[in-house]
Amino acid sequence: MDQFTRYFSPLGRALLALIFVMSGVGKISAYAGTQGYMEAFGVPGMLLPLVILVEVGAGLALILGWQTRLMAFALAGFSVVSGLLFHANFADQMQMIMFMKNLSIAGGLMFIVAHGAGHFALDNRQRN
């Protein structure tokens, strides 16, 4: 089994990051709609470029294993905050599921914060 475990860290990073990258790219293609959605929840639409940068930038960095602990920490915080802002209607079962999804993602990201990037990460390059 040890021969396979070296591939689990990069696969886990990629699977956790993929939701952020895809969501950020989706926000670019549906910019006006996303901005309106944010504003409907009282979040200033002018923050959308920052949201896209965090999702796409930190997501790609996590996949590459660059500044992994910092990126995982940032995305975990982003997941919790966005869950609280957009999915806190616990009377709606779908919103409760979405909120729990955000918490679960944050939990997985906190494992990366605790244990680091693992194999096949830019963080592991030799420093001269």
N, C-alpha and C positions, 0 to 999 in steps of 0.2 A: 504493500500500500504506500510505502514511503516514496516510491518512484512517481506516484501520481500526485502526492500532496503538494509538490512544488508548483503544480499548475492550478491548484485551487485558489491561491491568493490572487493571481492576476484575473482569473475567471470571476471570482467573487467581487473584486474591485470593478470589473467591467459591468457585471450584472447590476450592481448597485448604482453605478454611474449612468448607465444607459437611460434610466428614467429621467434623469436631469437633462442630459444632452438632448434627448428627443423632445422633452417638454419645452426646453429653451428654443429649439429650432421651430417647433410648432407655434410658439409665441411670436416669432419673427414673421411667419407667414400669415398669422391672424392678429396682427398688431393692434388694429383698432378695436376689434372685439375683445381682446385680452385687456386692453386699457380700460374699456368700458366696464368689464367685469370687475377689475380691481377697484375702480371708482365707486361701483355699486356697493362695495363692502367698506368704503371709507378710506381706501388706500390710494394715495395720490398716483395718478397715471404716469406722472413724470418719473416715477421710480422703475418703470418697465425696462428701460435699457440696463439698469443695474441688475434687475432680476434676471434678464437674459444673459448678461455677462457672468453672473454667479452660476447659473445653471449650466451654461455651455462651457465656460472657462474652467470652473472647478470640476465639472464632470469629466472633461477631457484630461485635466491634470490628474485626477484620480485614476483614470484608465491607464495613463502613462506611468503612474507611480511617482509623480513629481510633487514634492511638498505634501506628501500623502496624509500625514496626520493633521496638518493644518487644513487641507482641503476637506477631509472627512469631517473635521470638527465644524467647519463653516457650513457644509451641506447638512449636517445633523441639526445645527441651530436653525438653518433655513427651513428644514422639514417641520420642525416643531412650531416655529413661528407661523409658517404658512398654514399649517393644520389648524392652529388656534384662530387665525384670521378668517379662513375660508371654509372650514369644515367643523365649526363648533356648534352647529345646530344638532344636538344629540337626540332630539325628538325625531329627526329624519334618519331612518336606519342607514340609508346610503351615505349620508354625511358622516355618520358614526363610523362606518366601514372605512371611508376615505381618511378620517382622522386617525384611526387605528393603523392604517397603511403608513401614514406619515410617521407615526411613532415607531412602527416596526422598522422602517427604513433608517430612522435616526438610531435605533438600537444597533442595527448592523454596522452603521458608520462608526458608532462608538467602539465597536470591536476593532475596527481599523485604527482608530485613535489609540487604543490601548496596546495593540500588537504590532502596529506598523504595516508597511506596504507588502512585506513578503517578497517572494521571488519575482524576477522580471520587472523591476521597478527602477526608474531613473534615480530614485533616492539611494540606490545601492551602488552607484558608480564609484569607482576608486577616486579619491581626492589626491591630487599631486601637490 
